[in-house]
Amino acid sequence: MKTTSADFLCWNTTGAFTAVALKTFATTGIGESACPAVSPEARDSGYDGLLLEHLIGQARSRNTHTLYALSTHTGEWFLERGFQTASCESPPPERLSEYRESGCQSKVFVYHTDTGV
């Protein structure tokens, strides 16, 4: 049984690459901001914020009330954009088992799309 679906949004502007993905889970109302990537050439362009706004809009349109993100390198980026730190037990069961099995040591961040925090 498929428990996740993902939509990827990529922009390539004059060679500067920006991408993000929204994964939604069978668990009602939960999604993951996955694979945020901004090339060095695009870091000061504001595209990262536009992508996140689009991602949050997509989540809301799917009745996804909670977005979470796992990160080893970009924790400050998520905090600066309204995410809050969360327990490593926060991801939905479908993702939590993968997280534990992989031995991943990522930090977990959460964003509530209905309140913006």
N, C-alpha and C positions, 0 to 999 in steps of 0.2 A: 504494500500500500504506500502510495506517495504521501509523505507528511509535510513536504515543503514545496513552495513554488517560489520562483525568483524572477524579478524583472531587473534588467541592467540598463542603466542610462549612462551613455558615454558621450563626451564632447571632445572634439578635436579642433582646436582653433589655432591656426597657423603653427601647427606642430606641437602645441601645448595640449597635453592629454589630461582629462579629468574624468573620473568614473565613480559610480556608486551603485550599490545594489540594494534592493529591498527583498528580503526573504520573509514570507509569511508562513505560519505554522498552522497545523490542524487545530491547535489550541486556539480557541476564539479570542480575537483581540490582541494577539501578540505578534510582533514582527522583529526582524533584525536588520539593522543597518550594516551591510556587509561590504567588504572590499573597497572602502574609500581610498581613492588614489588621486593624487594631484602631482603632475610633473613639476619639477623645479621651475620651469619656464612659466607656469601658470599660478604659482603660489600666491602672488600678490594681485591676481586678477579679480578675485571675488567669486570665481566660478564654484569654489567649494561651498560657499554659502548658498548660492543659487541651487546647486544640486541637492543640498540638504533640505532646503525649502520645498523643492519638488518631491523629494522622498517623503517628507512629512505629509504633504498634500496627498500623495498616493496612498499612504498609510491611512489617513483619515477617510479617504474615499472607499476604503475596504473595511471600514469599521475596526481598524487596528488602533487600539487605544494605548498600547505600550510598545515602544521601540526599545530595543537594547542593542548594545554594541560591545564587542570584545576588542581589546586593543593592547598591544605591547609597546607601541611607540607614540601614539597620538592621543593619549589621555587628556592632555591640556586642551587640545583642539575640541574634543567633545564637551568638556566642562565649559569652555568659552562659548559654546553654542547651546547651552541650556540643559545638557545631560547632567545627571547626578551619578555619583559613584553608587554601586549596588553590590550586594552580596554575590559571591560566586555561585550561589544556589538560585539566583534570580532567573536565568534563562528557562524557557519552557522545557518540559521533560524530554521532548524530542532532541533538543540541542544539548541539554545538560548531560545526557548519557555520552554524546560524542565528545563533549568538553572533558569529561572525566577520563574517558578511555584514551584520549590523545595525550593526557598529561599536560595539557595546555596551562600555562601560568598567566594568561591574559588578565587584565583588569576588566571589570564588567561595569558598563554605564547604562543608565536607563533614562528614557525621555517619555513623558506622558503626553500624547498628542492632544488630549482633550483639555489639558491645563497648561501645556507648554513648559512643564518642568518635570 
